[in-house]
Amino acid sequence: MARNIGSHYTAHRVLGRGSAGTVWLGEGPEGPVAIKVLREDLAADTELVERFAHERHTLLGLEHPHIVAVRDLVITEGDAGSLALVVDLVRGPDLRTHLDRERRLAPRDAVALVAQVAGALAVAHAAGIVHRDVKPENILLDTTSRTPSALLTDFGVAQLIDEPRHGGTGGVVGTPDYMAPEIIEGLPSRAPVDIYALATVLYELLAGFTPFGGGHFGAVLRRQVTETAAELPGLPRDLWELIQQCLAKSPASRLRAPELASRLRELLPALEGLPSLNIGDPVSETDRTPAEEPAPSTAGPGEGPRAAVPLVRGAAPDSERATHTRMRVPDADELAGGAHGTARLPRSPGQRRAGSARHSASERRRRLATTITTAVLAATLAGGGWLILTGDDDRGGGPDGPVTEEPAQP
């Protein structure tokens, strides 16, 4: 059913739903548009509405070939009040849908798309806007030309929703797979958080999985803070070093968006013709823990399951990857423990993952078996030594006759 959004726009049908609201296919004075209607509780928050209105000028002025342009912000009051962003309609899927279909991208294709997004971030950061939620779901693909073009969307939405309201403190909001370590540690979200998230997206486009994802979101957060991403075999060294620098734990060590875009474009000629990486998924059915139930596979015939899994057991597939998750900030002790052996290492299919519950149980059984074998061997050797020392006591003594003990003389 169609609904009016303000006095100039009509929403016809739902295109998608997310944590912030619902995206509609709409019509405006200048033709088709996409209208993102934020949740009712957000529209009822007076402080958020004021901040929304304050950001209007900046968002409307954010223009770049690889940014989904915001055309209008609509604020309606009353019992059926609403808060909506009217943006350009992009004819094509989001990058998540594309990646689910392709599984992995060839290095040149992945780098070309990410370079476009880095260019978009450069413009946004120069205007003082941090996206805060860069992920495949927020990167749309314009497929009207022969070569798909990436467009970054949802600028400003994450910031409006994430900031504590009514005195609320102590939480972090984001998509765990793409959250920079400083967010998890409770530090402010600056431009480097977008670089970290975009480098994670590039890693995922190349590998088919994120460097620190999988399992319960608490484990994902800990890996983001304590672990180093595993190198992808077969990736050109210059490209890997660039990804590694942008995944640095220290925000100051990461590249800025303009430099990242430039460096990625410089790598494109060397990547021409390289096939997608031939690596195994980091989690297999043989070592998956109960908290890591697999999502239904979207792979093609003959391919294994993707590494994406629900972050909460029993949740709908990928439900947390497509939304924000509000979490308590982990304390220092929680972040410090047990980093070794839990990273998502690329490996051949069927190979056990170090750090998994099944692998750990196997190791414990192996150590227990070794201990028992050692104890039995030691006992056997001790028994053999006693027999050697006593000789043939049960047959009346050794070769020189029975051994007797002279009675003590009074």
N, C-alpha and C positions, 0 to 999 in steps of 0.2 A: 504494500500500500504506500502511495506517495505521501510525503509530509513536507510541509513548508519549513525552511530554515531561514529565519529572518524574513525580510520582505522581498528579497531578490533571488532566493535560491529554492529549488525543489529537489528533495531527495527521492529517488525512484526505487532503488533496490540496494540491498546490502552486498558489498564487495568483500568484506572481511571484518573480523573482530579481534581485538587485542586487549591488553590490560588497561589501556587508557580509555578505550571507547570503541565505537563502531565506524567503519568507513563505508560511505554510501556513494553510489553512482548518482550524480546530480546534474542539474541543469541551471545555468545562470544566464545573465544578460548577454554574455559573449559565447555561449555554447556549453558543451559538456564539461563538467568539473568533477573532482573527487571531494567529498565533504567528510571530514573526520569529526564526528560528534562525540565529545568527551562524556564520560560517565555522569550520571545525575548527581552523585555525591560531590564530584568535582565542580560541577556547575553551581551547586548550592554553597560552595565555600567562597565567602565574600573576599577573603584575603587573596585567594588564588585568582579570582576573577579580576581583582585590581591589578595583580602582577601580570596577568594575561594581557590586560589592556595596556599596561605600561610597556610591554615587550612588542606591542603591535607594530610600531614604526620600524624597529630593528628587523623584525621578521619579514615584513613586507619589502624591505630594502635589500634583502639577502638574495642576490642574483648571481647565477653561475650556470653554465651549460650542463653541469652535472649535479645540480640541486633541484629538487622538485619545488618549484616556486610557490610561495604562499600568496594567494590573490586577495584574501580577505579574512578577517576574524569577525565572527558573528557572536554577539552576546545578547540574549533575550532574557527578559525578566518575567516574574510571575510564577504561578504554580507550575507551569510547564516550561520554566526557564531552561535554556540550553547554552552551551559553550561549544563553538565549532570553528574549525579551520577549513577554509576553502582553498584547495590547492589544484595545480594542474593535473589533469588526468593523463596517466602514463599507460600507453598501450603495450602491456607486456607483463610477465610474471615478476615476482621478487627473486632475489638471488638464492634464497633458501629453496624455492621450488625448482629453480634451474639446477642447483647442486644436487638435489634429491634425484633428479632425472639423469644427470651426467655422472654423478658419483665423484669424479675428480676432473679438474680442468687441466689442459696442457699449460705448462709454465707461462708461455707467452700470453695466452688468453687470460689467465689469472692475474698476471702482472699488469696487463693493459687495463683491466677493470679496476683494480685497486689503485693504479696511478690516477685514474679519473676521480675516484672518491677522495684521494689525498689532495687533489687540486681543489675539490669542493670544500674540504676541511680547511685548507689554507685561507680561502676567502672568509669562511665563517669565523675562524680564530682571529683573523685580522679585524673583524667586526666585534670581537669580544664575546662570541657565542661558542660555547662548548656543547657538543651534541649529547654526550654522556651515554648514548645507547647505540653505538655503531655495531651492527650485526647483520647477517645476511637478510633477515626479515625486513630491515629498514633500508635496504639497497634494492631499488627497482631497476628493471632492465627494459629499456626502450628497444623494441624489436621491429620498429617500422623500417629501419634500414638494414642493409646486408649484414653489417657487423653490430651486434648488440652494444648499447651504450648504458653505462651505469649512472643512476641518479640517486642521490642520498635524500631520504625523506625523514619526516618527524623531527625536524629541528625545533628546539624549544620545548617540546612536549615533555621529554624526560626531566628537564630542569624544573619545569613548573610542578610536576608531580612529585619529584624526589625531595624537594626542599621541605624540611620539617615545618609543620604548621601547628598553631595553637600550642607552642612550647614543646612539641614532641622532639626527643633527642634519642641518641643511642642506637639508631638503626642505619643499615646501608641498603640501598635499593639498586637493583641492576640485574642483568642476566649473567649468572655466575661464570659461564664459559669465557666471557669477554671482559670481565671486570679486572681493572688494573690493581696491583697490590696496594697502592696507596688508598684506594677507595675502601678496601677491606679493612685497612688499619685505621680508618676513620678520618683520613686527611681530606681536604677540600678537593673537588674535581676540577682540575685545570686542563688545559689543552693536551698535555701528554697522555691523559687517559684515553682520548680518542685515537692517538697513535698506537697505543698498546692494543686496543680493541681491533683496529684495522689490520695490524700485523697478525693478530689471531685469526681474522677472517682470511687473510692471504694464506696462512699456514693451512687452514681448513680447506680452502679451495684446491690446494696442492695435494694434501694428504687424504682428504675425505673425513677427517676428524680434527677436533681442536686439540691443542697441545696439553691442556690440563683438565679436560672435561671427563665426564663419565662417573656414574655412581651418585651418592648423596651429595647435595650441594655443599655441605660442610667440608667434605673431602676435596671438592673442587676448589673451594676458597683457600684451603690450606695449601694445596699445590700451587695456586697462583702466587702465594707469598713465599714459599720455601723452595720450590723446585725450578730446575732449568729445563727448557723445552728440549726434547730429543731431536737431534739432527735428522733430516729427511734424506735417506740414501738416494743418490742419483741426482740430487739438486746441484746446479752450478754453485761453486763456492762463493762467488760474489753475491748471489741472491741470498744464500743462506746467511752470510754475515750481516746482510742488511736486515733480514728478519730478526736475527738474534739481537741486533742493536736496538731494534724497536720493541723487543720484548724484555728489555732490561728492567730489573726490579726498581732501579732508581729512575724517577721521572726525568732528571736532568741529563741522563745518559742517552735518552731517545732522540731521534731526529725530529726536527720540526716539520710540519706538514708540507711547506713549499719545497724543502730539501728532499723529503721522501718522494714527492711526486716527480721531481727532477731526476733523482737517482733511479727510480723505477723506469722512467722513460728511456734513460740511457742504456738500461739492460735489455730492452726489447729486441734489438737486432741480434744479439748473441743467443736469444732464446728461440729464434725462428726455427720451426721444424721439430723442436723437441717434443716427444710424446708425453702424455701424462705419466706420473710416477707409478711404477709397478711395485707396490708395497702391500703388506698384509695389514688388516685392521688390528688395532691394539688390544681388543677384547674378543675372545672367542667363547663359544658355548661351553667349552670344557672347563674354563676357569672363572666363569661369571659368578659373582657372589649373589646372595638373595636380594641385596639392595640394588642390584644392577640388572633388573629384568629388561630384556631387550625390547626395543620398540619394533612394531611390525615393519618388516623390510620393505623398502621402496626400490630396492635394486632390481636390475634387469635380470633376465633368465640366466642362471648359471653363476650369478655373483653372490658373494656372501652378504651378511647383514651389515648395514651401516653402523658406525660406532655410537651414534646418538642414542641415548637411553633416557627414559623418564628419570627426573631427578628425585622424585618421591615415589616410593613403591605404590603401585596401584593407580598412579595418575595417568591421565590420557597421554598418548605418545607425544613427546616433544612439547608438553604443555608449558614447561618452565623455560624452554629455550626461546619461545616466542613472546614471553612476557617478562615484566619486571617481577622480582621477588624481594620482599622486604625481610631482612634478616638482622638478628642481633649481631653486633660487632664482636668477633671472637676475641678472647683475651690472649695475652702473650703466651701462656702455657699451651693453649689449644693450638696456636699457630706454630709453635716451636717443635712439636713432637712428630717423630716418625716420618721424616721426608724421604728417607732412602728407599728406593725400590717401588715407589707407587706412581711414578710418572708414566704417561701413556707412550711407551716405546714402540716405534714401528717394528714389527716382527713378522715372521712367516706364519701363514695360517696354521693353527693347531699348536703353536708353541706356547708354553705356559707363560703367563705374565708374572714377573717377580712382584711380590707384594700382595698378590691376590689371596683370598682366604683359602682357596683350594691349594694353591702353591705353598702357602705357609703351613697348612696342615700336612701336606706331603713332606715338607722339609722336617717338620716335627716327628713324623713317623719314621723318616729315614734316620734322624739322629737317635731316636729311641731304639730302633733296630740295631744301629751301630753300637750303642751303649750295652744292650743286652748281649750281643755277639762278643764284645770285648770282655764282659764279665764272665761269660761262659768259657771263653778261651783262657782267661786268667785262672779260673777255677780248675780247668782241665790241666793246665800246666802245673798248678800247685799240687794237684793229686798225683800227677806223674812224677814230680820231684819227690813226694813222700814215698812212693813205691820204690824209687831208685835208692833212697836212703835206707829204707827198711829191708830191702832185698826180698828174700823168700821166707819171711817170718812165718807165713802160714804153712810152710813145708818143713819147719824145724831148723831154719837158719840158712846161712850162706854156704859157699863152697868150702869153707874151713870148718864146717860143723856148726852145731848150735851155739849161739852166743848165750853164755850164762853169766850170772852175777855172783861173785864170791860172797859168801856170808861175811858179815862184819865180825872181826875178832873182838872177843871181850877184852 
